[in-house]
Amino acid sequence: MTELADIGVTGLAVMGANLARNAARKGFRVALNNRSNEKTETLLAEHGQEGSFIGSSTIAEFVASLAKPRVVLIMVKAGKPVDIVIDELLEHMEPEDIIVDGGNSLFEDTRRREKTVSDRGLHFVGMGVSGGEEGALEGPSMMPGGTRQAWDRIAPIFTKMAVSVDGLPCCALMGPDGAGHYVKMVHNGIEYADMQLITEAYDLLRTVYGRSAAEIGEIFAGWKTGDLDSYLIEITAAVLAKQDPQGKGALVDMIRDEAEQKGTGRWTAQSALELGVPITAITEAVFARALSGRPEQRRAAEATLGGMRGGTLEAGQAEIDKIRDALYASKIVAYAQGFEQLTVASKQYNWDLDLGLIATIWRGGCIIRASFLDRIREGYASHPDAQSLLLQEYFSAAVLKAEQAWRDVVVVAVQHGVAVPAFASSLAYYDGLRRTRGPANLLQGLRDYFGAHTYRRTDQEGSFHIRWSQDGTEVKS
């Protein structure tokens, strides 16, 4: 009798195929399925020697090849395709079986699917997977959300597949229903901000200071050894150093400045708006990508309105250091905003997210892995109820130290007409956050004037309204 598989993977594009290979390399027997059988056959032909696989051409054969309670990992495009596969699986799976969605699904879809599947007596796990195709094969960071019962069943598989840092696997149960996909969504939002900040630093060095791509690559390589040490800084140096295969200089200079997006950054911003959380860096990063996607409009505007103001400046070490400091301070703000969003969402959806644990599993495998995640983990270990990362000693000291450089960099950008929306909005958030009293008093007065929305006084409790168009007297609401 053929030995049954420990886990099945359906959807064998790059991520699905690499996760299947990862599981097989770690000693698990893996069942394979894909809507097009060609991908299954290709994986078996090219990588069948890496471990124990069972190929199948139909969902029925696929499910039948799995040991009970069955574990199926879905790796198909987010949206309707996930629902289609779930419906197909439910025709053949049984109570106590487990369906895991490893794609970038919207957390609200995951919550809906979890209810549908659990009503049938099965378990559903929405699991964010970060690390790209290399991470999927070598060891990603994984963020599952579901029941404790389901997690206990699948943990021996997925914690072994995940990368480990300091002996700890970068995979842990985030919370129930959509918690895992929400954490992954915010991870991607922070990733958007991080990359936007990097491109703004690059733009300043290239446009204002006239440095070549290769020179900027060397600068980023140097930053890799300091506080900015991260995967994104590392690959930025590599991308900037890459020469065009067609012999036309730096590859980055030949790439169109039109950034695409798959939606997770936009979802993060939309959710933050609904929750009332100010995530300025992430939202500006989403808007920057949207603006980059309007090349014809930008060309017309440059012709009509003119481009960059003034000539290039000389970039000595002092100027380079200022950009580094501004990048680091803005990065701290982006992470602080992301973790605040997780805090608010955790309360809203009753997830009881462990922010220190999230920082722990983001230290390896994922795209935003960075040395300073250890600082975040330590911060939440000592102050689990901290209102903001910016109020923790290490991070408050870091932004205070970088503050003047941060301001100088934004001023230079503004003077030269170079857009730095993530740098500038992060600084504005920082300035707004540290003011006990801002200008919203006038805003509320205006709202009361045109809409009778009332206001609250500084010296009394309760809400008040001025009879603006009547006798101008104040009344208590």
Phi, psi and omega in degrees: 000134181291135178293136182280157184278152177280328183209147176245145177236122176244128187105092190248040167290190189305310183295314180296316180297318181290325176292323177297316178295320178302311181298319180293319178297331180274008174097006179266146175276127191240125173272142185239142176207144176209147181303320172263116184296342181301320180295323177297313181296321180295316179299316181295321182290320186270333186225011182300336181281352184283344182179200183259116181237152171232113179275152177212152182255347178229159177298322180299313178297319181300308181296321181294339183273001184258140175288145180272150348293133189289147175235118180239127176259118178268127178229068178239171182300137181299151179108217184302322179305325179295315179298321179297314180295319179301314179300320179294318181294320183296339177290340187238340182274167187235165177308142182081351172291161186233127174252128180242122175264110182262011179272182179271065182279149174294133186301329179293324174296321180296319178298318178296314181294323180299319180293317180299314183289318181294329177296339178268002178089006179256173177252144177233131180238123173264114188237116173286137180235123180235144178141355181069190184293325178293316179297320180302324181277314188270338181141101180270179165262132184232138187236083182278147173229130181172197180282155176299323180299315179295317181298316180300328180286320186265345184306317180300334179278305189286328177291333177282328178287329183287156173289154177241146175232125183055036178081001180253126179291141179274057179201124180202155179294125181276323184161189182281172177033251187273010185301317182297313180290331176292315178300318178295322178299314179292322173308312182292326176297315177298322177301318177303311182296315181302314181292322178297318178299319178297317181292329178291320176298316177301314183298318178298314181294325183279312190273314183277322186254358171067022179282147179283164178302318180296319179295319179293324176300320178293324178296314179295324177298324177292323179293338180298338184269358183245211182299334182277003182311115181197165178297318182293323175294319180300312183283337174298315178300320181291318180296317181292332181277343185291130177270147180299125178302339179267009173075030183249033178094212181290134181301320184300331179286345180260356181270133178297142181272061178231104184271137177261170177207151182257354172118341185292325177295317178296319177299320180300314180295318180297316179295320179298320177298318179294325181274349181076033180254125181280099178250071188297318184295316181294315182295318178295328177294321177295315179296323180297321177295320180297318179294323179297335181277011178240061185297322181292319178296320180293320178297317180295321180293322178296320180292325183274317189258349183085160183256224184301139179269137174078171181268184180282153180253164176276129181256100173272183182298327181297317180293320178296318179296324178296318179296320177301314182294320178295321178296316182293316180297317180293324178296318178299318178299316181299316179292320179300317179293318179298317180289329175294321177298319177298321179298313182291317179296323179301318178288319182297319186254008178056049182263337182056050181296140176261101186295325177295322178293320178299314177300324181296314184280348175274359183285342181217154174082318187275169185290327183267016179302135185202153181300325186285357172295334173297322179295321179294316179300314180297321181297315180285336176294322181270334180223074185297339181255019181303135182289329182202146174302328183293346178263000176274145192306311184298314185284324177296320178295322182293316181287325177296321178294324184271353192304311184294319177298318178304311180296317182299319181294316179296321178298313179301317180298314181296317181297330182260005177070029178256122183289127174229064187299324181284318175301309187292318181290328177294319177294319179296320177298315179302315181292321179291324182295324188266020174251119178296324180230119179251198185268010183292346175298318177294318179303315181291326175297318178297318180297323179290324182296308186270341185230006181051043182278356180070171177212165175247141182272159178280343187247359181214156176276159176099177181251147185227161179214140174264135175278074189304313185269003180250253184257002178074013180275159179262136178232148177271132182276000000 
